[in-house]
């Protein structure tokens, strides 16, 4: 689990570097799918990750407004702020947390129940899904996308020692 979060964070950092070579207009341009555009989708990824972790910690969840973070620099700063809290939780993850229950109240008053492990895996898959969309958009504007390779990032060696 920790290794996959590290993978997502490394790929996300690569996308931030990639964004530095793309015009602000292209980063903000509305695209088909995703959450609107490249920058808004990166914002959405970090906001959703942080929101789920806050819920698991029993903290209030609230949605940030993209209009307040509509530049690459602002998204990166928000990510750094949120990642500190997320990383602390992820690094403390252990098998005893896997089957803990989170019960959420739906808007119609009903409730839905998830295990913590299910939420963590959803959070990982959510980012991978959206990064795939950004990869397609990169090709649409004639740019090489960031590699999605897990192999070659040194993540396994870092996990082992």
Backbone as CSV, one residue per row, in Angstrom:
resi,resn,N_x,N_y,N_z,CA_x,CA_y,CA_z,C_x,C_y,C_z
1,UNK,0.837,-1.194,0.000,0.000,0.000,0.000,0.880,1.255,0.000
2,UNK,1.847,1.291,0.907,2.726,2.461,1.003,3.499,2.660,-0.289
3,UNK,3.954,1.553,-0.882,4.727,1.634,-2.110,3.889,2.238,-3.242
4,UNK,2.628,1.887,-3.307,1.771,2.424,-4.365,1.459,3.911,-4.149
5,UNK,1.335,4.340,-2.908,1.185,5.776,-2.665,2.454,6.502,-3.094
6,UNK,3.621,5.927,-2.768,4.885,6.532,-3.199,4.973,6.591,-4.723
7,UNK,4.487,5.553,-5.388,4.438,5.535,-6.850,3.569,6.696,-7.357
8,UNK,2.359,6.809,-6.832,1.467,7.883,-7.274,2.100,9.252,-7.058
9,UNK,2.725,9.443,-5.913,3.342,10.747,-5.624,4.501,11.035,-6.574
10,UNK,5.285,10.005,-6.909,6.408,10.194,-7.834,5.897,10.552,-9.228
11,UNK,4.869,9.852,-9.687,4.294,10.138,-11.003,3.683,11.544,-11.007
12,UNK,3.021,11.897,-9.928,2.419,13.235,-9.829,3.506,14.316,-9.903
13,UNK,4.606,14.103,-9.200,5.719,15.062,-9.269,6.264,15.168,-10.693
14,UNK,6.326,14.039,-11.392,6.765,14.064,-12.792,5.798,14.881,-13.645
15,UNK,4.514,14.746,-13.367,3.538,15.534,-14.124,3.690,17.014,-13.819
16,UNK,3.990,17.380,-12.600,4.209,18.804,-12.296,5.381,19.340,-13.127
17,UNK,6.459,18.559,-13.217,7.604,18.976,-14.044,7.189,19.086,-15.504
18,UNK,6.407,18.136,-15.979,5.908,18.156,-17.349,5.104,19.432,-17.591
19,UNK,4.277,19.794,-16.639,3.418,20.980,-16.774,4.229,22.261,-16.946
20,UNK,5.438,22.289,-16.409,6.278,23.484,-16.522,6.614,23.812,-17.971
21,UNK,6.548,22.814,-18.861,6.841,23.027,-20.268,5.604,23.218,-21.136
22,UNK,4.463,23.446,-20.485,3.195,23.590,-21.196,2.601,24.950,-20.836
23,UNK,1.986,25.602,-21.796,1.407,26.921,-21.533,0.253,26.833,-20.544
24,UNK,0.050,27.922,-19.823,-1.063,27.971,-18.869,-2.393,27.745,-19.582
25,UNK,-2.510,28.279,-20.791,-3.735,28.078,-21.566,-4.022,26.612,-21.812
26,UNK,-2.981,25.845,-22.171,-3.160,24.399,-22.393,-3.484,23.674,-21.095
27,UNK,-2.873,24.103,-19.986,-3.135,23.452,-18.693,-4.561,23.692,-18.218
28,UNK,-5.123,24.836,-18.579,-6.475,25.195,-18.136,-7.554,24.856,-19.166
29,UNK,-7.157,24.514,-20.380,-8.122,24.244,-21.446,-9.044,23.090,-21.070
30,UNK,-10.334,23.278,-21.370,-11.327,22.237,-21.107,-11.053,21.043,-22.015
31,UNK,-11.069,19.864,-21.444,-10.807,18.624,-22.167,-12.001,17.685,-22.011
32,UNK,-12.056,16.694,-22.880,-13.094,15.680,-22.780,-12.700,14.684,-21.702
33,UNK,-13.582,14.448,-20.758,-13.310,13.534,-19.655,-12.592,14.237,-18.525
34,UNK,-12.224,13.489,-17.517,-11.514,14.081,-16.386,-12.360,15.094,-15.652
35,UNK,-11.691,16.036,-15.069,-12.376,17.051,-14.276,-12.350,18.415,-14.963
36,UNK,-12.133,18.421,-16.258,-12.130,19.673,-16.987,-10.881,19.857,-17.804
37,UNK,-9.743,19.911,-17.163,-8.475,20.104,-17.852,-7.347,19.508,-17.043
38,UNK,-6.134,19.661,-17.528,-4.973,19.059,-16.880,-4.822,19.562,-15.450
39,UNK,-4.770,20.866,-15.280,-4.524,21.428,-13.953,-5.675,21.140,-12.993
40,UNK,-6.898,21.262,-13.481,-8.055,20.983,-12.621,-8.103,19.506,-12.229
41,UNK,-7.659,18.620,-13.111,-7.638,17.195,-12.783,-6.557,16.894,-11.746
42,UNK,-5.381,17.518,-11.870,-4.354,17.352,-10.838,-4.850,17.870,-9.493
43,UNK,-5.514,19.011,-9.514,-6.115,19.567,-8.295,-7.111,18.576,-7.699
44,UNK,-7.966,18.023,-8.537,-8.986,17.066,-8.092,-8.342,15.831,-7.454
45,UNK,-7.266,15.333,-8.050,-6.571,14.158,-7.520,-6.114,14.414,-6.079
46,UNK,-5.459,15.543,-5.849,-4.929,15.802,-4.508,-6.044,16.115,-3.520
47,UNK,-7.101,16.773,-3.980,-8.224,17.104,-3.103,-8.957,15.840,-2.653
48,UNK,-9.173,14.910,-3.581,-9.859,13.659,-3.248,-9.008,12.804,-2.319
49,UNK,-7.713,12.696,-2.601,-6.812,11.924,-1.735,-6.877,12.445,-0.301
50,UNK,-6.724,13.748,-0.158,-6.737,14.389,1.155,-8.102,14.204,1.844
51,UNK,-9.178,14.345,1.084,-10.525,14.217,1.668,-10.764,12.833,2.249
52,UNK,-10.385,11.787,1.507,-10.584,10.430,2.012,-9.752,10.178,3.271
53,UNK,-8.521,10.639,3.274,-7.666,10.428,4.451,-8.238,11.167,5.649
54,UNK,-8.731,12.362,5.439,-9.351,13.115,6.543,-10.556,12.359,7.103
55,UNK,-11.359,11.785,6.240,-12.519,11.016,6.706,-12.072,9.817,7.536
56,UNK,-11.024,9.137,7.099,-10.523,7.994,7.868,-9.995,8.425,9.235
57,UNK,-9.491,9.637,9.320,-8.977,10.151,10.586,-10.088,10.721,11.470
58,UNK,-11.317,10.699,10.985,-12.423,11.240,11.759,-12.498,12.761,11.716
59,UNK,-11.834,13.361,10.745,-11.827,14.816,10.609,-12.892,15.260,9.611
60,UNK,-13.240,16.537,9.671,-14.200,17.094,8.725,-13.631,17.073,7.318
61,UNK,-14.500,16.811,6.369,-14.138,16.858,4.961,-14.758,18.107,4.360
62,UNK,-13.998,18.803,3.570,-14.552,19.916,2.820,-13.839,19.994,1.488
63,UNK,-14.507,20.528,0.515,-13.962,20.608,-0.827,-13.321,21.968,-1.049
64,UNK,-12.104,21.957,-1.533,-11.436,23.188,-1.919,-12.025,23.667,-3.241
65,UNK,-11.879,24.946,-3.512,-12.398,25.550,-4.725,-11.249,25.714,-5.720
66,UNK,-11.353,25.085,-6.893,-10.284,25.142,-7.880,-9.959,26.580,-8.279
67,UNK,-10.923,27.455,-8.296,-10.670,28.833,-8.709,-9.636,29.520,-7.808
68,UNK,-9.457,29.022,-6.599,-8.457,29.572,-5.686,-7.069,28.966,-5.920
69,UNK,-7.014,27.911,-6.747,-5.765,27.183,-6.980,-5.558,26.931,-8.468
70,UNK,-5.847,27.897,-9.304,-5.871,27.680,-10.749,-4.556,28.002,-11.470
71,UNK,-3.444,27.868,-10.760,-2.127,27.950,-11.392,-1.313,26.740,-10.948
72,UNK,-0.304,26.409,-11.731,0.540,25.264,-11.383,1.188,25.464,-10.024
73,UNK,1.702,26.648,-9.774,2.368,26.918,-8.500,1.411,26.744,-7.323
74,UNK,0.189,27.229,-7.458,-0.792,27.100,-6.372,-1.191,25.646,-6.141
75,UNK,-1.340,24.876,-7.214,-1.677,23.449,-7.070,-0.536,22.711,-6.380
76,UNK,0.697,23.004,-6.769,1.850,22.349,-6.146,1.947,22.699,-4.660
77,UNK,1.685,23.934,-4.306,1.724,24.333,-2.893,0.616,23.659,-2.097
78,UNK,-0.572,23.558,-2.683,-1.669,22.870,-2.007,-1.328,21.391,-1.831
79,UNK,-0.748,20.794,-2.854,-0.347,19.397,-2.778,0.650,19.185,-1.639
80,UNK,1.650,20.051,-1.553,2.653,19.919,-0.481,1.992,20.026,0.892
81,UNK,1.053,20.933,1.020,0.338,21.108,2.295,-0.473,19.859,2.637
82,UNK,-1.250,19.373,1.682,-2.096,18.206,1.918,-1.269,16.947,2.096
83,UNK,-0.195,16.800,1.293,0.589,15.569,1.309,1.227,15.320,2.671
84,UNK,1.568,16.383,3.382,2.171,16.202,4.709,1.231,15.395,5.611
85,UNK,-0.037,15.742,5.605,-1.023,15.026,6.430,-1.287,13.631,5.886
86,UNK,-1.416,13.520,4.580,-1.680,12.225,3.953,-0.513,11.272,4.188
87,UNK,0.703,11.759,3.973,1.888,10.912,4.104,2.040,10.386,5.529
88,UNK,1.781,11.218,6.504,1.860,10.769,7.900,0.910,9.600,8.139
89,UNK,-0.297,9.698,7.599,-1.282,8.633,7.757,-0.842,7.375,7.005
90,UNK,-0.395,7.535,5.771,0.015,6.397,4.950,1.200,5.670,5.584
91,UNK,2.166,6.416,6.076,3.348,5.784,6.678,3.014,5.044,7.969
92,UNK,1.942,5.441,8.618,1.515,4.767,9.851,0.600,3.571,9.565
93,UNK,0.274,3.337,8.296,-0.646,2.262,7.922,-0.102,0.908,8.357
94,UNK,-1.006,0.089,8.902,-0.644,-1.281,9.255,-1.848,-2.185,9.039
95,UNK,-1.613,-3.481,9.077,-2.654,-4.463,8.793,-3.875,-4.367,9.689
96,UNK,-3.715,-3.866,10.892,-4.852,-3.736,11.805,-5.857,-2.692,11.319
97,UNK,-5.410,-1.791,10.468,-6.287,-0.729,9.968,-7.145,-1.198,8.789
98,UNK,-6.718,-2.268,8.153,-7.313,-2.763,6.911,-8.832,-2.910,6.972
99,UNK,-9.349,-3.517,8.024,-10.781,-3.834,8.094,-11.579,-2.909,9.003
100,UNK,-10.968,-1.806,9.422,-11.742,-0.812,10.158,-12.851,-0.295,9.253
101,UNK,-13.917,0.154,9.874,-15.109,0.551,9.132,-15.282,2.067,9.147
102,UNK,-15.640,2.595,7.989,-16.056,3.992,7.878,-17.491,3.981,7.385
103,UNK,-18.357,4.579,8.163,-19.762,4.683,7.772,-20.043,6.137,7.412
104,UNK,-20.550,6.339,6.222,-20.859,7.685,5.740,-22.354,7.843,5.544
105,UNK,-22.828,9.011,5.814,-24.245,9.331,5.633,-24.422,9.954,4.256
106,UNK,-25.334,9.390,3.465,-25.640,9.920,2.139,-26.600,11.106,2.265
107,UNK,-26.741,11.864,1.206,-27.606,13.050,1.243,-29.071,12.689,1.477
108,UNK,-29.470,11.470,1.114,-30.861,11.042,1.329,-31.090,10.464,2.735
109,UNK,-30.056,10.508,3.586,-30.176,10.018,4.952,-29.732,8.568,5.130
110,UNK,-29.582,7.832,4.045,-29.111,6.451,4.153,-27.616,6.465,4.466
111,UNK,-27.105,5.315,4.825,-25.674,5.247,5.106,-25.024,4.179,4.242
112,UNK,-23.742,4.356,4.033,-22.947,3.421,3.259,-21.710,3.088,4.087
113,UNK,-21.273,1.844,4.001,-20.167,1.369,4.826,-19.033,0.886,3.921
114,UNK,-17.818,1.319,4.250,-16.615,0.903,3.547,-15.580,0.467,4.573
115,UNK,-14.682,-0.444,4.158,-13.526,-0.722,5.004,-12.452,0.314,4.668
116,UNK,-11.562,0.533,5.610,-10.467,1.475,5.365,-9.590,1.002,4.214
117,UNK,-9.340,-0.311,4.139,-8.522,-0.846,3.056,-9.151,-0.587,1.694
118,UNK,-10.466,-0.707,1.625,-11.191,-0.437,0.384,-11.026,1.031,-0.030
119,UNK,-11.113,1.925,0.926,-10.967,3.355,0.644,-9.545,3.673,0.190
120,UNK,-8.568,3.091,0.844,-7.176,3.343,0.465,-6.925,2.884,-0.972
121,UNK,-7.426,1.715,-1.329,-7.224,1.206,-2.682,-8.009,2.022,-3.713
122,UNK,-9.187,2.475,-3.327,-9.954,3.352,-4.214,-9.180,4.640,-4.486
123,UNK,-8.586,5.200,-3.449,-7.823,6.440,-3.578,-6.647,6.240,-4.542
124,UNK,-5.965,5.125,-4.421,-4.850,4.812,-5.329,-5.342,4.672,-6.766
125,UNK,-6.402,3.902,-6.966,-6.929,3.672,-8.315,-7.486,4.960,-8.917
126,UNK,-8.085,5.798,-8.100,-8.640,7.068,-8.560,-7.559,7.910,-9.226
127,UNK,-6.407,8.010,-8.577,-5.329,8.807,-9.159,-4.807,8.189,-10.443
128,UNK,-4.602,6.891,-10.451,-4.092,6.215,-11.641,-5.045,6.427,-12.822
129,UNK,-6.335,6.352,-12.568,-7.348,6.585,-13.605,-7.201,7.979,-14.207
130,UNK,-7.134,8.991,-13.347,-7.057,10.362,-13.852,-5.713,10.664,-14.521
131,UNK,-4.638,10.069,-14.040,-3.335,10.265,-14.678,-3.367,9.696,-16.096
132,UNK,-4.094,8.611,-16.282,-4.271,8.064,-17.629,-4.964,9.057,-18.548
133,UNK,-5.953,9.760,-18.021,-6.639,10.780,-18.830,-5.674,11.896,-19.216
134,UNK,-4.856,12.328,-18.275,-3.897,13.394,-18.570,-2.899,12.924,-19.630
135,UNK,-2.540,11.648,-19.596,-1.627,11.103,-20.610,-2.231,11.218,-22.009
136,UNK,-3.500,10.950,-22.137,-4.179,11.084,-23.434,-4.168,12.543,-23.873
137,UNK,-4.462,13.453,-22.950,-4.469,14.880,-23.304,-3.084,15.352,-23.724
138,UNK,-2.041,14.822,-23.078,-0.673,15.184,-23.464,-0.442,14.842,-24.927
139,UNK,-0.847,13.665,-25.322,-0.668,13.258,-26.718,-1.495,14.142,-27.653
140,UNK,-2.682,14.541,-27.223,-3.535,15.399,-28.048,-2.884,16.750,-28.347
141,UNK,-2.045,17.229,-27.440,-1.380,18.514,-27.697,0.040,18.316,-28.226
142,UNK,0.356,17.071,-28.600,1.636,16.791,-29.236,2.812,16.648,-28.289
143,UNK,2.549,16.372,-27.025,3.617,16.220,-26.028,3.701,14.761,-25.583
144,UNK,4.913,14.340,-25.265,5.143,13.001,-24.720,4.631,12.978,-23.279
145,UNK,3.782,12.031,-22.925,3.318,11.957,-21.533,4.396,11.425,-20.594
146,UNK,4.193,11.645,-19.342,5.053,11.096,-18.293,4.906,9.579,-18.311
147,UNK,5.989,8.868,-18.072,5.903,7.415,-18.034,5.105,6.966,-16.802
148,UNK,4.293,5.952,-17.032,3.529,5.365,-15.937,4.230,4.146,-15.359
149,UNK,5.425,3.852,-15.840,6.144,2.661,-15.389,6.403,2.687,-13.886
150,UNK,6.079,1.579,-13.266,6.444,1.373,-11.864,7.902,0.946,-11.789
151,UNK,8.276,0.092,-12.742,9.640,-0.426,-12.821,10.591,0.723,-13.146
152,UNK,11.725,0.711,-12.480,12.740,1.709,-12.769,12.660,2.967,-11.912
153,UNK,11.701,3.034,-11.018,11.565,4.200,-10.150,12.290,4.002,-8.810
154,UNK,12.807,2.803,-8.569,13.515,2.543,-7.319,12.610,2.406,-6.109
155,UNK,11.324,2.247,-6.340,10.375,2.194,-5.225,10.511,0.924,-4.412
156,UNK,10.769,-0.187,-5.052,10.871,-1.451,-4.331,12.110,-1.450,-3.446
157,UNK,13.231,-0.948,-3.964,14.455,-0.910,-3.186,14.287,0.024,-1.983
158,UNK,13.633,1.157,-2.191,13.403,2.108,-1.096,12.537,1.506,-0.007
159,UNK,11.583,0.675,-0.404,10.679,0.029,0.559,11.424,-1.021,1.370
160,UNK,12.410,-1.663,0.740,13.119,-2.765,1.387,14.218,-2.293,2.327
161,UNK,14.592,-1.066,2.264,15.659,-0.668,3.153,16.171,0.655,2.782
